[in-house]
């Protein structure tokens, strides 16, 4: 990847500092519509027809600048702004690149290659190609990351064998809270609202607290438009897509603008899908409808920025019966999900410190509707089985500081206030409240070829549960104090980097693990919690090697995650008859604890074979065992994938075209927990193609994907439906996007 950077610092001109320059290709041709971002200040500028850009009214200081343009590898560089500063950048066309900056690994901008934590990212282009209402499905093709699926509409990310409450999902750095005990309640965020998604593979409690035991997923929205002292601007974009397997239709529209110091955006996405189809036929009651969107407004100035954002994710998701649909029966249970979030974020410069504040209120409602009996005429009666409401307030305050050119760090405090209200026929868990607070520090030092990062955190947490006669529970209180830490090192040698990281993380037991005492009809079991459960604590060792040149990118990583007091659910020999109509006899499952160990690794390789052809390969495997040498449940089987992509630019009929194919092979999981159901290995072939060209006077993009083109009959080990249904068959997805 070729990059020429010229930084010229001139004398002070006028009363405000400026940053300007030109973005061009290696031949010197201007690149128009490139996005230049001052990451720390959330300032954005688009290049003009001559490739020029300009920021006005910037405070003096050292900043991270990213430059992105479609069809080019994005780049990032540091620049010191003093008076009138010039930064000119050359972008290269290459298919071998990674997101140049991560803000998740240290809670501050950091070049991705300098992080000792294994990180991955999905860019906007790759997110657009993934046709899914589920965030987990969109991430499932990254090394070390899988999806625990309930059809194609609901998924939970699995990172290095851990999922549910052990994987923390963020939106722009703020926690997303949900009922992670349930396989049918995935992260409440639509990935199409994101500019990119960053992932930490491995513990990150030192930065984010409880639940970051297996990893972190951070959904990062696009920065708001910025007028940069110019004229008022407004632009719009539209998108429509369809999928053949379940007749899924998606429509999206975006309208945004900027005037003076203000920027704003409206973004809405609607989806509708019928039931899924497998090579064996239709899966009844697996359709869904969803409506998501955001409204945001913000202001940018010489001393900082402020943003107010409202985000909604909601829909109705139909579910197969846990034991499969009854003969001749139509319909089935349905989950109604509603998630509303209001986030206030600010970045302000106070002396030599950048003060970052975040406050978020989240309302998460989950309702299950299922059969409650039979009407006099014979048809089943439906009613609310459970109705849960979670309200969460999170607050973070971070002070980012530097000490010369070699040392930078972050000191922070965070707090969470949460209430759970249980309604409906089945209480599942009691009404409860959580209060928690934390202080932490994270420092990094650059010592020539060596970069060292270290941090520590202390969390205090109180859980208060109300009495509940249906659950046979008296009022309960639990107090936790936890310590987390991390030390990492990166050693660079030319194009290679060696990394090592040791981290300590923790997770508090959930309400359901502690106090559940009732039927979980969606899983066909009766669950009983254990009020004596203690927090999990994990110690992770991670080592890796990375290699990055203009034609080759490779990464190898290996890890060992030892988790003390690992919480798991296990079947017993007891059964309970539940008063449904007709009555169900459900096996009793109880929550238990035992020390556990997960060992595994990932490998990834991308090679530019020619200017127009690239190849890629990836593989991952993990082995999970508890102290009795019993395999952990739902540990993903080993898998590998090999793909190639052809791409050309500057054609007479298109600005850019691509066509690709990938073969994915998944092995059979032979190490089975008593809860696991064995499945066979399988191999899938997926195809993709697309182009970029002017449409209706705007930039148009067409993406076509054919998943499982051979219509292979298979059952994923990570599918909740595997016991009684095949995974979906062939699916043709077409998406057309038009923007400015």
N, C-alpha and C positions, 0 to 999 in steps of 0.2 A: 504494500500500500504506500503510495507516494504522497507526501505532505510537505509543502513548503510554507513555512510560517515566517512572516516578517513583522517584528514588533518595533515600532518607532515611538519614543516618548518625547513629546514636544513641550515647550513652555506653556504655562497656563494661558488659555484664551477665554475671555469672558468669565462669567461667574460660575459656570457649571462644567464638570468634566464630561468628556464625550469619548465614545469608542466607535470607530468607523473602519471600513475596509472594503475589500472586494473578494468574492468567491469565484474561482475559476477552475476549469479542468486542466489536466497536465499540458494541453496544447495552448493554454492561455485563453480559451473561449469562456465567456461569461456564463455562469450558472444562475439562471433566474429562479425565483420562488424557493430558494434554499432558506431553511429556518436556522437562524443564529440565536442562541439562547445564552443569557448570563444566568447560570444555574442557581447561584446563591440568592440572586435578586428576583428571580422569576420574570425577568425581562426578555422580550421576544422581538426579533426583527426579521422581516422577509426581504431577501435580496431583490433588487429591481432588474430590469432587462439588461442593464450593463453589469450585473453581478454585485453592485454596490449595496451597502447597508450602513445604517447609522443609528447609534444610541445617543440620546441626549440626557442630561441631568443625572448622570451616574455619580454616586459617591466614590471618592478615591479609595483604592484598595486593590487587593489581589483576588482574582475571580477565576472560576472555571467556565470556559466558553465551549459550547458544543455547536457543531455545524452539521446539518442534515439536509440531504437532497435526494429525491427518489432516483434510484438507479446508481447511487454512489455510496461508498462506505462512509458512515458518519465518523467524525473525528472530534477530539477534545484536546484543548490546550489551556494552560494557565497563562493569564495575562495580568500585568500590573497596570491599573488605570491611574494616570496622573495627568491632569489637564487634558489636552487633545491627544488621544492615543489611537494608533493605527494598527490594525491586525488584518492581514490579508492571508487567505487560505486557499490551498489547492486540494481539491477532492479527486479521488481516483475511482474509476469504475472497476469494481471487483466484487465477486460473490463470496469472498472469504473475509468475513469481518464479524465482530462482536459489538454489542453496545459498549461505547467507549467509557461510560461513566456509570457507577452504581451509587445510589444514595441510600440504599438499604443496609449495606454491610457495615457502615459506620455512622449512619444517620447524618452524614454530611457528604458532599460530592467527593468521590474518590475514583481515580482511574481503575477500571475493572481489573486490569492486570496486576494492580498493587494490593489487592485484597487477599489475605491469607485464607479467608473463608471461601469455600467453593460457591460461586454465584453463577446464575443463568439468567437470561432475559429473553422475552419475546417482544420484538419490535412491532410497530404499528402495521407494517406490511405483512408480517407473519400472522398477527392477530386477525387481520382482515381475511386471510385465506382460511382460517379455522372457522367453520360454520357451526357454532354451538352456543346454546343458552347457558351452558355450564362452564364455569371457569376451569374446573378440574379437567374436563375433556380437552380444553384448549392447551393445557400444559402437559398433557400426558405423553407427548412425543419428545420431551426433553430428557436427557440422561438422568437417571436416579429418581424420576418423578413418574408416578402412575396415577390412575384414577380408580377409586372405589365407586362403582356405577350402579344406579338404579335406572335402567333404560338409558336413553340418550339425553334425557332432560335434567337429570340430577346426578351430581358427582361430587366426591370429596377428594382433594389432592392427597396423595400418599408420597411422602418424601423419605427415601431411604428406609422403607418398611414401616413408617409410622404415619398415622392419620388421625382424623377426628380432633379431639382436644389437645393432641400433641403437635399439631401444625397450626401456627398462628397466621391468620389472613389479615392484611392491613389494606386500607384504602388511603393512599397518599400519606402513609405513616401512622394513621389512626386505626386502633383495633376494631375489627368487625366481630361482634358477639352473636352467637346463634346457639341452637340446641345441638351441639356437636355430638351428643350421644347417639343421635339418630342417623342411620344410613340415608334417610330420605330428606335430610335437611343439610344441603350443601351451602358453601359461601354465597351470601346474598349480594352478588355483584355480577354485572354483565361485562365480560371482557371487551366488548366492542366500545365501551365508554372510555377505554384506557388508551393512552399514547404508547405505553409499554407496560409490561409486567416483569418485575424483578423477583428472583427466587434465591434464597439462601438455603443451601443443602447442608443441614446440620444445626446444632443448638445455637440459639441467639438470645437466651434469657438475659444476658448482661445488658442488652439494649432494649428488650421489649418485655421482659418479665415472664410471668407464668404462661405456659402453653407453648412457648417457642422451644420445645424439647427436640422435635424432629426437624424443624426448619421454619422458614418464614416466606410467605407470598405477599408481595406488595404491589397493589394495582395502582398505577400512577397515571392520573389524567393528563391530558395535554394542557400546556400553559395557556392562559387566556390571551387573546389578541392584545397588541400593544401599539398605540398610535405613534409613539416615539416623537411627539411634538409635531407630527404631520397632520394631514387632513383626516377628517372622520372617515372610517372605513367600515364596510360591512361585507360579509361573504356568507355563502350558504353551501350546503352539500346534501346529496340525497343518495340513498342506497336501497336496492331491492335484491332479494335472493330467494331461491327456492331449492328444496331438496326432494328427491324422488321417493326415497324409502318410506317416509311418513307424511308426504305431501306438506312438508313444512314451508311456510311462507314467512319472510321477514321483510319489514320495511323500516327504514330509519331516515331521519331528517335532522339536519343541524343548521342553526342560524347563529352567527356570532358577529361581534363588531367591537370597535374601539373608538373612543373620542377623548381627546385630552389625556388625562391620567387614568381614565376608566376603560375597562374591558369587560365583556360579558359573553355568555354563551347559553344557548338552549339546545338540548340534544334529546331526542326521543327515539325509542326502539320498540317495535311491536312484533311479536312472534305468535304464530298459530301452527299447530301440528296435529295430525291425526295419529292413529295407532301405528306402531312400528311393524315392520315385516321382516321375517327371517326366511331362510330357504325352505322352512317347513310351513310357512303361512303367517297369518296376521297374529300379533300379540294384542289381544283385546285389552282395552282400557289402559293404553300407554301414551295417549296424546297429552297435549298441554297447550296452554296459552299464557303468554307473559307480556307484561308491559313494564319497561324500564326507562329511566331517563335522568337527566340532571339539569339544573338551572344554577348558573354561577355568575357572580359579579365580583370585580376586584379593582383595586386602585394601586398604581405604582408611582413611586416618587423618589426623590433624592435620598431619603432616609430609610426607605423600606417599602414593603408591600403588605396589603391586607386583602384577603379573599373570603367570601361567604359563598358556600356551596350547599345546595340541596340535592340529594340523590334518592331515587326510589327504585326498588326492585320488587316485583310482585307478580303473582300468577297463580294459576290453578294447575296442579300436576297430578295426573291420574296414575294409579299404581296397580300393578298386578297383585292378586292375592298372594300371600306368603307361600301358600301351598299350591298355587296355580288356580286358574279359574275353574269353578265347578262346571260339570257337563251341562251344556245348554244355558248356562247363566251368562248374562251380559252385564257390563258395568263392573264396579268394584270400588275400593277405597280411593279417596282423593285427598291430596294435601293442598290447603289454601295458605299461601305464603304472602306476607306483606312486610316489607322492610323499608323504613324511612329514616334518613339520616340528614342532619344539619351539621355542617362543619365550618368552624371559623378558624382561619389560619393567618398568622402574621409573621413577617420577617422584618426586623428593625435593627439598624446599626446604632449601637450605643458605645461611643468611644471606639476602641479597637475590637469590640465583641459584637458578634451577630446573634441577636436574641430571636429565637424561633419559638412561637407559641402555637399550640393546637388545642381546640376544644371541640368535642363532638358529642351530640346527643343522638342516640339510635333507638328506634322503636321497632322491635322484631316480633311479629305475630305469626304463630304456627297453629293451624287448625286441621284436624283430620276428621273427615266425614266418612262414615262407613255404615254397613247394614246394622240396624238395631232390632230387627225382627221381621215378621211377615204380616202383611195387611190381610184383612178378612177375605179379600179377593184373590190373594195369592202372591202378588208382587212384593218384593222386599221393601221394607221401610228403611229410610236413611235418616241418620241423625249425627250430631256432633259427638265423636268419641272422646277427643280431648281438645282443649283450647288453652294455649300457653301464650303468655305475653311477657316479653323481656324488654325492660327499659334500662338503658345504660348511658351514663355520662362519663366521658374520659377527658382528662386534661393532661397536657404535656408542656413543659417549659424547658427549653434547651439553650445553653450558652455555648456557642462555638467560638473558639479562640485560637490564636496562633502565637508562637514565640519564635520570631525569626522565620527563616525560610525552611527550617528542618522539622519543626515540631508544630503539631496542630492537635486539637482535641475538643471534646464536648463534655460539659457537665450538665446534668439534667435531673429534674424531678417529674414524677407522674402520679396520677391518682385515678381511681375508678370507683364509681358509685353505681350499683346495679340492683334492680328489684325484679323478682320473678313472681308473676301472678298465675295461679293454676285454676283453670275453669273447665267446664265440660263434665261428662259422666265419669270419665276415668281421670283421677287426679294425677297419676304418675309420680309427681313429686310435690312437696309442700310449697306454700308461699315462702319466699326467702329473700334475703338481702345480702349483698356483698359490698364491703368497703375495703379498699386497699390503697397503699401509697408506697412510693419507692424513691430512692436517690441513687444516682449512678454517675460514673465517670469513665471516659474512654479516651485514651491518648495514643497518638501515633508519631513515630520519629523516623526520619529518613537519614540513613547513615551510609551514603554512597550507594553501593549495590544492595545494601541491606535495608529493609523497611520492617520496623517492629511495631506491633499494635498490642495494647494491653488495656483491660478494663475490669471494673468490679461494680457490683450492684447489691443493694439490700432491699428486700421487699417485706412489708408487713401486710397481713390480710386477715379480715374477720368475716366469717360466714354466720348469719343468724337465720335459722329456720323456724317457722311457726309450727305449732302443734296441728296435727291433722288426724282426726279419728278414723277416717277411711284407710289411712296408711298405718294406723296404730302407732303414731309418732307423737312424742311429747316435744315441747319446745327445745331447740338445740342451738348451741353456739360452738363454733370452731375458730381458733386463732392459729395463724401460721406466721412464722418468720423464716425467710429463706435467703441464702446467699448465692450469688452467681458470679462467675468470673471468666475471663478469656485472655489468652496470650497467643499471639500469632506472629509468624515471621515469613517474609518473602525475600528470597535471594535471587537477584537477576544476573544472568550470564548471557550477554548477547541477546539472541532471540528467545532464550529459554528463561524460565523462572521456576525455582523450587520453593514449595510452600509447606508449612507445617503449622498446625493450630491445635491448641488444647482448650476445651471449653467445659464449663460447669453450668448446667441448666436445671430447671425444676418445673413441676406442674402440680397445682392443687387439685384434689379430687373434685369431680363435678357433683352437682346436686343428685344426679341420677345414680352415680356410683355409691353415694353415701346413703340415700334415703328412699330410693325407689322401692315400691312394694305393690306391684300390680301388673296387669296384662299389657304386653307390648304386641298388639295384634298384628302390626305390620311385619313383625319378625316371628310370629306364631310362638311366643314364649312368655312365661311369667317371670318377671325380673325382681329380685330382692337385693337391695343394696347392703352395704356394711358400714355402719356409722363409725367404726373404728379405723377406717382407712387413713393412712398417712400420705403426705405428699410424695410424689415421685422425684427422684434426683438423678440426673444423668451426667456422666463424665465421658466426653467424646474426644478421641484423638484422630486427627485428620492429616494426611500427608498427600502431596500431589506434585505433578510436574506439568508445566504448560510450555507450548512452543507456538510462536506466532511470527510468520513472515508474510510477504505479499501474496504468496501462493499456497502456503500450508498453515493450518491451525490445528493443533492437537492438544489434548488434555487427558491426563490419567489421574485418578484420585482413588485413595483407599481410606477406610475409616473403621473405627471400632467404637461403638457407643454402648457403655455399660450403664444400665438404668437400675438403680436401687428401688425396691418396693413397686415394681411394675404392676399396674392395676389391669386385671383382665376379668372377663366373665366366662363362667364355665357351667356346663349342664350338670344337673343332679339326677338322682333316681326318682324324685318326687314329681307329682303331677297335681295341677289345680284345675277344677272345673269352673269355667267362667260363664256367667249368666247371660250369654248372648242367645239368639234364637236362630238355629238350634244351638244348644250349649256346646262350648268347645272345651276340650281337655288339653291344657297347655303344660308342657314340661317346665319345671322350675329351674331357673338359671340364677346363680349367685356370683357376686363380685368377690374376687380374691386378690391377693398380692403375692408377688415373688420377684426376686432379683432376676433381671433379664440381660441379655447381651445380643447386640446386632453387629454383624461384621459384613462388610461388602465393599464394592467399588464400582466406578464408572469409567468408561473410555469413550472419547469422542475424537473424530478426525474429519477434517475437510481439506480437500485438495483442488486447486484450480489446474485441471489437466491441460486446458488450452484457454485462450481468452474467452471462448464461447461455451466451454464445457467444464463443469465442476462435479466432483464426487464427494460423498459424505458417508460416514459410518458411525454408529454408536452402539454401545452395549452397556448393560448394567446387571448386577446381581447382588442379592442380599440374603443373609442367613440369620434368622432370629430364633433364640432359644432361651427358656427360663432356667432357673437353677436346678430343676429336676430333669433337665435335658429334654423337656417337652417343647416341640416347636411352637412359636407364637402364632396366633391366628392371623389369617389373611396377609401373610408375607408374600409379596409379589414374586412370581417365578422369574428366572433369568430370561433375558430377551436380548435380541440384537437386530439391527436394521442396517440396510445398505441401499443407498440411493444415488441418483445422478440427476443433474439438471442442465439443460441447454438454454442459453440466453443470448439474445442479440439486441443491440440498441441502434438507433438512428436509421431505421428502415424507412422506405418511402411511405408505407402504409401504417406504421406504428412507431412510436418513440421507443418502445421496449417490448419484447416478447420473451416468454419463457415456457418451457415444457419439461416436466420431470416425472420420475418414477421412483418408487421406494418399495422394497421388500422387507417386511418385518416378520421375524420368527420368534415365537414365544414358546418356551419349553414347558413341560409338564412339571407341576410342583409335586415333588415326592415326599417332602417333609410336612406332614399334615397334622394340624391340631385337631382335638376331638370335635371342634366346631366346624372344621373345614370339610368341604365336599370336593372330592378329586375331579379334575378335568384334564382332558388331553391337551397336548401341545398343538400348535397350529401355525400356519404361515399365511400372511395376507399380502396382496399386491395392491398398492394405491398409486393413482396417476394424478397429475395436476398440469394445468396449462393456464396461460393468461397473457394479457397485453395491456399496454398503456397507450392511448392515443387521444387526440382532441375529440370531444363529443359535445354537441350543442354549445360550442364556443367555450367549453371548459375542459378540464383534465378528466378524462374518463378511464376507468379501470375495469377490466373484465377478468374474473377468476373462475376457473372451472376445475372441479376436483371429482374424481371417481374413487370412492373408498370401497375396499373389498370388491374389486372389479370382477374377480372370478366367482363371486357369490358363494364363498366358502361357508360350510356349516361348521360352527365352532361355538364353544362355551368359554368365555373368559373366566379365569379363576377369581377375578376381582369383581364379577357381576353378582348382584344380589339375586338375580333371576336364574342363575346357572342351574339350580336344582330342577327346574321345570320348564326352561325355555332356552332356545338358542340365542346367541347374540344377533344383532341386525345383519341382514344380507347387504347386497350391493346398494350403494347410495351415490347418486349423482347430484352434485351441488353446484349451482351456478349463481354467481354474485356479480352485479353491475353497480359500480360506484361512480358518482359524478360530483366533482368538487371544484374548488378554485385554487 
